[in-house]
Amino acid sequence: MPEHQEHASGVARAAVEAVENSVSVREARAHLAEHINRAESGTPTVVTRNGAPVAALVPFADFEVLEEAADLMLAREAEAVLARDEPTVTLAELVADLFSGRTPGPA
C-alpha cells in the first residue's frame, strides 16, 4: 500500500475514534436529514457497517480542505519521484499502454 494511503487509513482510524457521533448504515439511512444537519453545523458523523467505519458525513468546507490536502500530498509525492531522475513514461505512452493491455514501462 502506498505511503499516503497507509497514512490516510491511520488518520481515518484516529478520526473515527475522535468522533463522538457514530451510527450504523441503517441508523444513518433512517435519520439522514438529521445527520446532514449535524454535519452542516460542524458535527461530523461516522457511518459504520458491521462496526467498521465506511463513510463520514462532514461539513463540506472540511471535505474541501481534505481534498486540497490530498492533492498537495500527491503533488509532493510526484515531485519526489521526478527528483530521483529515473526514467519516466510520457502520458501518451501510458495511455497507449493502458489501451493495449501492456504494462507501462520507463521511456
N, C-alpha and C positions, 0 to 999 in steps of 0.2 A: 504494500500500500504506500503511495507517495506520502512524503513527509507532511505536506499540507493537509492531506485527508486524515492522517493519524492525529494531527494537532486539532483539526476541526472536530473529530469524533470525541476527543478528550474534552474539548471545550463544551461540546454538546452535553456530555455526561455531567460536567460540572454545572452547566446552566440548568439542567433538569433538577439537580439536587438543590439549587438555589431558588428555584421557582416553587412557590408555595401552592399554586393552583394547578393541580394535575388531575385530569379527568380521562375516563375511558372513551373510546370512539363512540360507544353507544350514548354516553352522557353528553359528549360534545354535539352529537347529532340532535339529541333531544332538546338541547338548550343552546343551539348555535348562536342565536342573536344575542343572548346574554354574554357569551364568551367573546363575541366580537365587540360588544360594548365595553367589556373589561379591557380588551386589548387597545381599543381606541382611547381609553382613559389612562393607559400606561401600565396595566397589569397583564403580564403575559400568562398564557395557559398552555401547558404541555398536554398533548393528547397521546394516550398510551393504548397499545393493543397488547393484550396478554401481559400487562405490566411493563412492557418495553416502550420507550418513547418513539413515536413515529412522526409526529408533527408538532408544530408550535404556532399558536396564534399570538402574534406580537404586533405592537404598533407599527404602522407602515414606515414611519421615519426610522425606526430601529432596523427594519428589514433593509431599507436603502443603505444605511450605514454598513450593515453586514455585507451587502453586495459590493459596495465600494472597497471595503477591506479585503474581500476575497479577490477582487480584480487586482488590487495593488499587490497582494501576496503572489498571485500568479505571474504578474509582470516582473516582479523581483526574481522569481524563480527562473523565468525565461531569460532575463538578463544574466543571471549567474551561469546558466547553461551556455549562452553565447560567449560569455567572457572566457570560458575554457578553451576557446579557439579550436574546437573539434569540428570535424566535417559535419555539414548540415544538409538538409533536404529543402529544396525550394517548394513553395506552395503548389506550383504546377506539377512537380514530381510527386508530391504527396497525394494530390487529387488523382493523378493518373494511376498511381499505385493502388489507391483505395478502390477505384473503379475496375481495375484489372484483377483485383483479388490478391495481388502480390504484397509481400511485407515490405514497407518502405525502408530504404537503406540510405546511408550517407552519400552525399554527392562526391 
